[in-house]
Amino acid sequence: MEQRVSQPVAAPRPGPPASAAALLKGPILPTLARLAAPNALAMVATALVAIAETAYVGRMGVAALAGVALVFPLLMLMQMMSAGAMGGGVSAAIARANGAGDAERVEGLALCALVIGAVAGAIGVVLFLLFGPVIFRGLGGEGAALDQAVAYSQTIAFAVLMIWLSNSMASILRGVGRMTGPAAVIFLACALQIVVGGALGLGLGPFPQLGVVGVGLGQLIAFTVATTALFILLRRQGEGVRLRFTRAALQPRLFSDILRVGGVACLSPIFSVSAMLIITGLVARFGTEALAGYGIGARLEFLLIPIAFSIGVASVPMVGVAVGAGAIERARRVAWIAGGSAAVLLGVIGLVVLIWPDTWARLFTSNEGALDAAALYLRFAGLGFPFFGLGLCLYFASQGAGKILGPIGAQFARLVVVGVGAMVLAGTGAPLWSVFLLVALSMLALGLGSALVVRMTPWGAPATPSPARA
């Protein structure tokens, strides 16, 4: 009688936890809206900070406005890298591990993310302190505007470490679908930044009038509070992930899982800010008033990033969990719905500022030359806002899928459009409006390029779990 050899029983693939299952099975648009809503409220608070700070600086004079405009691209580079680029890589890696039901990997990724944030933040501090003045001078800053830029940058340099740490910890929580906690902390920090920055910058009440230095101190205090609050959240149970300080968790494969997406994604803000620096240098040729007006208009452009961010960052855990669970078609549907939603919202804003540009510009200055430059910028750049939203949101969704090279290529295409256009305009002595038209064309290249590469890039085949043997 033939004896049957027993076969080993295949271990069933662990299913995603309940929080991940909700992201995987729920209706896409309502789930996306639920995740985006807390971030949207936090981003409204961020917008209020930008408005308040620009208003404070506007009361300090045109030189202060121009000085802050010179620093703004470098500061936004730190924000975009820590929250959108590396932060997106952190959220995406954690979401994929969560979708695969690997709780141990989720905790290890959290600690690795904190280490990456600390190292990157320290590098950012050195960048501001040692190279800031050289960069601002290279952008065309001189005289009083350069003095204001240096004073402001030397203060916010110390906030950069806290920006990296707080955004890294917020991204950990977002990776497991926890949006409310980080949003509440951001909202609190924004309120603190408005109050402290205004009081110290303008010398309100018993506080000394420190000018742009006071505005920078407001950022430092606010982000320090945010870092502390998020650390407390991550040390608690019940958040879907808990930060544990164990050396065994610091594994090269976990760092690689974050950096292969987040590290490459850091090219995106570098390309974006490089494009902005090129435009800033072109505008500086037209004088301080034009530079101040451009600073007002460009600040609105960077306020669009948080709006698209609130939708894009909500798509990261949804796409990541779907990819981790093998639901590739759902992951793609999430990406297109998120991208379309961002394009519509930013398109509405673009239409408003195109028709009524002074509604925004007069919040910050009464200088007619600066107002004219700001209005000119908004009328042209507003045409590109929907494409900007589409491209940025697809960039975040691609992080969730771990397929970031295509959207990075679209960001590079935008930089090429700006670089080539700048050479042509500078060589022909073109008027200021043509510089702002170039901004709109670069946004068009970003949006259409991102849509094309996402359409063409395979995100993987659906997983087919092996049947268990009895």
GUZATI-407760 format. One record per residue (C-alpha): y, x, z; residue in three letters. Coordinates in steps of 0.1 Angstrom, whole numbers, plus 2048, in hexadecimal, padded with zeros to 3 digits. Example, Ala and Ser with C-alpha at 12.3 -4.5 7.8 and 13.67 -1.06 7.14 Angstrom:
BEGIN
7D387B84EALA
7F5889847SER
This chain:
BEGIN
800800800MET
82180F7F5GLU
839816812GLN
85D80D80BARG
876828815VAL
893818828SER
8B581E81AGLN
8D3826830PRO
8EA808835VAL
90C80E825ALA
92880B83EALA
93F7EE834PRO
9627F782AARG
97A7F0847PRO
9907D383FGLY
9B67D3844PRO
9C47C8865PRO
9D47A6869ALA
9F77B2862SER
9EC7C3841ALA
9D87A4837ALA
9F778F839ALA
A097A7821LEU
9EA7A680ALEU
9E4781809LYS
A0576F80EGLY
A1A7617F2PRO
A2E77E7E3ILE
A527717E2LEU
A52760804PRO
A4177F814THR
A5A796803LEU
A7778180FALA
A69781833ARG
A667A7833LEU
A877AC822ALA
A9C794838ALA
A9E7AB857PRO
AA77C9841ASN
AC17B482EALA
AD27AC84FLEU
AD17D085AALA
ADF7DA838MET
AFC7C183CVAL
B047D385CALA
B027F4848THR
B1A7E682FALA
B327DC84ALEU
B317FF857VAL
B3A80D835ALA
B577F4832ILE
B647FB855ALA
B62820851GLU
B7382082FTHR
B8E80983EALA
B9382185CTYR
B9583F844VAL
BAD82C82DGLY
BC582984AARG
BC484F84EMET
BD385482BGLY
BC885D808VAL
BBE880811ALA
BA587382BALA
B9785B811LEU
B938767F8ALA
B8488E812GLY
B6A87481CVAL
B6286D7F8ALA
B598927F3LEU
B41891811VAL
B3286F809PHE
B1987A7EEPRO
B0A895805LEU
B0787C822LEU
AF786280CMET
ADF87C800LEU
AD2880824MET
AD185A828GLN
ABF854807MET
AA687080DMET
A9D866830SER
A9C84082CALA
A9383A807GLY
A818597FBALA
A6E86A817MET
A7084982BGLY
A6083780EGLY
A4585180CGLY
A3E84C831VAL
A3C82682FSER
A27828810ALA
A0D84081FALA
A0A82B83FILE
A0880A82BALA
9EB818816ARG
9D9824835ALA
9DF802845ASN
9D27EF827GLY
9B2804828ALA
9AE7FC84DGLY
9B1820859ASP
9C481D87AALA
9BE842884GLU
9CE84E863ARG
9EC837869VAL
9F384788BGLU
9EE86A87DGLY
A06863860LEU
A20856879ALA
A2187788CLEU
A2288C86CCYS
A40876860ALA
A5387E880LEU
A4D8A387BVAL
A598A2857ILE
A7888F862GLY
A818A887DALA
A7D8C6865VAL
A918B6849ALA
AAC8AB861GLY
AB18CE86EALA
AB48DB84AILE
ACE8C0843GLY
AE38CC861VAL
AE38F0853VAL
AED8E3831LEU
B0C8D183EPHE
B178EC855LEU
B1390A83ELEU
B168FD81BPHE
B2C8DE81EGLY
B4E8EE819PRO
B419017FAVAL
B338E07EBILE
B548CD7F1PHE
B698E87E2ARG
B528E97C4GLY
B578C47BFLEU
B7C8C97BBGLY
B878C47DFGLY
BA78D77E8GLU
BC48D6801GLY
BC58BA81AALA
BA78A780AALA
B918C680ELEU
B9C8CB832ASP
B938A783AGLN
B718AA829ALA
B688C983DVAL
B738BA85EALA
B5F89A858TYR
B408AD84BSER
B3F8C5869GLN
B3C8A7880THR
B2389286EILE
B0D8B1869ALA
AFF8AB88BPHE
AF7887883ALA
AE0891866VAL
AC389A87DLEU
AC587888DMET
AC886786BILE
AA7877861TRP
A95870881LEU
AA084C883SER
A9884485FASN
A76855862SER
A6C840880MET
A79820870ALA
A64828851SER
A4582C867ILE
A4A808874LEU
A527FA852ARG
A31809845GLY
A1D7F185AVAL
A347D4851GLY
A4A7D5870ARG
A6D7CE863MET
A7E7BC880THR
A7E7D9899GLY
A8E7F3882PRO
AA67D9875ALA
AB27D0898ALA
AB77F58A1VAL
ACB7FB881ILE
AE07DC888PHE
AE77E98ABLEU
AF080C89FALA
B077FE884CYS
B1A7EA89EALA
B1D8098B4LEU
B2981E896GLN
B4480688DILE
B528048B1VAL
B4F8288BAVAL
B5A836898GLY
B7881F897GLY
B828268BBALA
B8084C8B7LEU
B8D84D894GLY
BAC838899LEU
BB183F8BEGLY
BAD81B8CALEU
BB18138EFGLY
BAC831906PRO
B9B8468EBPHE
BAC8648DAPRO
BB48628B5GLN
B9C87A8A4LEU
B9F86F880GLY
B8187586AVAL
B71889885VAL
B7086A89BGLY
B6085687FVAL
B4587187CGLY
B3F8708A2LEU
B3984B89FGLY
B1C852887GLN
B0E86D89ELEU
B0D8568BCILE
B008388A9ALA
AE284B899PHE
ADA85C8BATHR
AD683A8CAVAL
AC282D8ACALA
AAA84B8AFTHR
AA48458D4THR
A9E81F8CFALA
A858248B2LEU
A7283F8C6PHE
A6E8268E3ILE
A6180C8CALEU
A478248BCLEU
A3B82D8DEARG
A338098E6ARG
A137F78DFGLN
A137D88C9GLY
A287E68ABGLU
A0A7EB895GLY
A0D811898VAL
A138278B7ARG
A2184A8B7LEU
A0A8628C9ARG
A118878CDPHE
9EF8968C6THR
9EC8B78B4ARG
9CC8AC8A3ALA
9E0892890ALA
9F58AC87ELEU
9DD8B1861GLN
9E78C083FPRO
9D78A382CARG
9EE88A83FLEU
A0D89F838PHE
A028A0813SER
9FE87A812ASP
A2287681CILE
A31893809LEU
A1F88D7E7ARG
A3486D7E5VAL
A518737FCGLY
A578977F3GLY
A5888F7CEVAL
A6D8707D5ALA
A878867E4CYS
A908917C1LEU
A9D86D7BBSER
ABB86F7D3PRO
AC18937C8ILE
AC48867A4PHE
AD98687AFSER
AF187D7C4VAL
AF38987A9SER
AFE87D791ALA
B188717AAMET
B248957B0LEU
B2989978AILE
B3D879788ILE
B518837A7THR
B5A8A4797GLY
B65892777LEU
B7A87A78AVAL
B8A89579FALA
B9A8A277FARG
BB088377FPHE
BC08897A1GLY
BBD87F7C5THR
BC585A7C0GLU
BAA8577A6ALA
B918687BDLEU
B9B8517DAALA
B968337C4GLY
B7583F7B7TYR
B6A8457DBGLY
B728207E3ILE
B5E8147C5GLY
B4182C7CAALA
B3D8217EDARG
B357FE7E0LEU
B1C80D7C9GLU
B0B81D7E7PHE
B0C7FC7F9LEU
AF67EF7DELEU
ADB8077E8ILE
AD67F680APRO
AD47D47F9ILE
AB97E07E1ALA
AAA7F47FDPHE
AA47D5812SER
A8F7C67F5ILE
A7F7E77EAGLY
A747F280CVAL
A657D0812ALA
A507D57F2SER
A437F77FEVAL
A2A7EA819PRO
A207CD802MET
A197E47E5VAL
A097FE7FBGLY
9F27E680DVAL
9E77D77ECALA
9E07F97DCVAL
9CD8047FCGLY
9B87E47F9ALA
9B37E87D3GLY
9C87C97CAALA
9DA7DB7AEILE
9E67BC79BGLU
9F67AE7BAARG
A077CF7C0ALA
A177CD79DARG
A227A97A2ARG
A337B37C2VAL
A467CF7B0ALA
A537B9794TRP
A5D79D7ABILE
A707B57C2ALA
A817C77A5GLY
A8C7A6795GLY
A9A79A7B6SER
AAF7B97BBALA
ABC7B8798ALA
AC879479DVAL
AD979A7BELEU
AEB7BA7B2LEU
AF47A9792GLY
B0778E7A5VAL
B1A7A97B8ILE
B227BB798GLY
B3079B788LEU
B467947A7VAL
B567B77A8VAL
B597B7782LEU
B6F798783ILE
B8179F7A5TRP
B807C47ABPRO
B9E7C47C2ASP
B8B7AE7DBTHR
B787CD7E5TRP
B927E97DEALA
BAE7D97F2ARG
B997DA812LEU
B9F7FF814PHE
BC0809805THR
BE27FD7F8SER
BE881C7E3ASN
BED80E7BFGLU
BDE82D7AEGLY
BBF82B7C3ALA
BBC8067BELEU
BBE809798ASP
BA3824797ALA
B8C80F7AEALA
B917F0799ALA
B89804779LEU
B6A812788TYR
B5D7F0794LEU
B637DF773ARG
B4D7F7761PHE
B3380077BALA
B2E7DB783GLY
B1D7D7761LEU
B017EF76CGLY
AFA7E178FPHE
ADC7CB785PRO
ACB7E8774PHE
AD27FE792PHE
AC17E47A9GLY
AA37E1791LEU
A9E80678FGLY
AA180C7B5LEU
A897F17BECYS
A6E7FC7A6LEU
A7281F7B4TYR
A698127D7PHE
A4C7FD7CAALA
A3F81C7B8SER
A3F82F7D9GLN
A298147E8GLY
A1081A7CBALA
A138407CFGLY
A1E8427AALYS
A418507ADILE
A44868790LEU
A4F84E776GLY
A6C84078APRO
A77864792ILE
A7786A76DGLY
A8E84C769ALA
AA585A784GLN
AA687B770PHE
AAE868750ALA
ACC859762ARG
AD887C76CLEU
AD4889748VAL
AE986C73CVAL
B04875755VAL
B0289A74FGLY
B04898729VAL
B1E87D72AGLY
B33892743ALA
B338B072CMET
B3E89B70FVAL
B5A889722LEU
B678A9733ALA
B688BB711GLY
B7B89F700THR
B9489771BGLY
B8887371DALA
B9A85A732PRO
B8F84F755LEU
B7F82E749TRP
B66841734SER
B5A853753VAL
B53831763PHE
B42824744LEU
B2B842746LEU
B21836769VAL
B1781475CALA
B0282373FLEU
AF083A758SER
AE681B76DMET
AD980B74DLEU
AC3829746ALA
AB682876ALEU
AAC804769GLY
A9D802747LEU
A8C82474BGLY
A7C81A76CSER
A6F7F975EALA
A5F80B740LEU
A4D825755VAL
A4080C76EVAL
A337F7752ARG
A21815742MET
A14826762THR
9F181C76EPRO
9EF815793TRP
9CA818796GLY
9AC801791ALA
9A37E57ABPRO
98B7F27C5ALA
9677E67C3THR
9567EA7E5PRO
9327F37E4SER
91A7D77EEPRO
9097DD810ALA
8E47E1810ARG
8D07CC828ALA
